[in-house]
Amino acid sequence: MNRTNVIRPVIVFATLVTTTFAQSNIDPARKRAWCENLGWTNWRDAGLPAGAQGVLIHDTFLSGWLWAENAGWIRVGNGAPANTVAYANADASDYGINIAPDGTLHGRAWSENIAWINFDAGASATPPQPARIDCSGRLNGFAWAENTGWLNLSATPTGKFVALQPSAVPLRCDVNLDGVKNGLDVQAFVATLAQGGANWRVNCAGDVEPTPDRSVDLGDVPAFVACLLGP
């Protein structure tokens, strides 16, 4: 990624200590991704107590910090995009990782020691391996660090990957995201259907057709009714 027209953000440990984030929603047992030139990255445990400033996966963006054992702190976003929905990634004043409605990750993270990490790069790999969050809550794909190579979110040993804690994973048919599936989800499903989809969480909850396509459409209607009426 070209950095010539980007002002470097100043990231020091003091910033990490003073910036306020919500508790990370990364699973404590599923918090690591591998980079062959950096070693393991820890997506959860930043802050005191552990997780207080770790990565938080929101509806449309990420926030918080991860730790690379050979590169130090990496910031994935400050949790406050200028437009409240997604980081612009036009300069160092508003950067971070965004989540598209289909779950793909876009944008960039910053490390003072290794510079920008491009989360769009995996889509251009051969074969394409876009960075993304699956409906199971697991991260997959690849991101590219311009000075250290590929950050691998996919092919890691058992137990060594990044995923949401179970309570944060979208529940099938829970389109209003209140934690249970019931009749209250019907209105949310109809509204999402009318507008052609929503954020990745809502789309995961409402995309219940036999062949999921990460959107809420007419093909989901019979399966959604069956899901609500079923166990």
C-alpha positions, 0 to 999 in steps of 0.5 A, a space after each residue: 500500500 502506498 503511504 506517500 500521501 498518508 500522515 503516519 498516526 502516532 501510536 504509543 503505549 500511552 495511547 493504548 492505556 488512555 483510550 477507552 474501548 468496550 471489553 473485547 468480544 473475541 473468544 478467550 480460547 480462539 484469539 490468535 492468528 499467524 504471520 510467518 514473519 511476525 509469529 502469533 498475533 493476539 486479538 483479545 488480551 490488550 488492556 487491563 484487565 485482559 481484554 479491556 482494549 482488545 479487538 471488538 467486532 461491531 456490526 460494521 467495523 472493528 475497534 481495539 488493539 491486537 498484539 504481535 509478538 515480534 512487532 508490538 501493538 497493532 490498532 484496527 480502529 478507534 471505534 468512532 468512524 467519522 460517519 459513525 458507520 465505517 472508517 473512510 481510510 482516506 488518511 490517518 485521521 479516520 482509519 480502521 477495518 470495516 465489515 461489509 454486509 457479506 462479512 468481508 473485511 476492508 480497510 487497514 490497521 496500523 502498527 508503528 513498527 511494521 506500518 499499514 496492514 491491508 485487509 483488502 489484499 487477500 481478495 487479490 491473491 491467487 486464488 482469492 482469499 479475502 479476509 472475512 468473518 463467517 456467520 459462525 463468528 470465525 475470521 478467515 482469509 488473509 491480510 497483507 502487511 507491507 513490510 512483513 507479508 501475509 497475516 493468515 486468518 485461515 490455515 492455523 492449527 486446531 485452536 489457533 484462530 480468531 473467533 467471536 465468543 459464542 454469546 456474540 455469534 449471530 443466532 439463526 432467525 434472531 433478526 432483531 438481534 435480541 438474543 432469542 428467536 421469536 415472533 418479534 423477529 418477523 418485523 425485523 425480517 420483513 424490514 430487512 427483506 424490503 431494504 435488501 439486507 443489512 449489516 453482516 450480523 442481521 444478514 447472518 441471522 436472516 439468511 436461512 435458505 438452504 444455500 446461504 448467500 449472505 443476504 436476506 431475500 425472497 429465497 429466505 422466506 420459507 426457511 425463516 418461517 420454518 425456523 421460527 416454528 421449529 425447535 
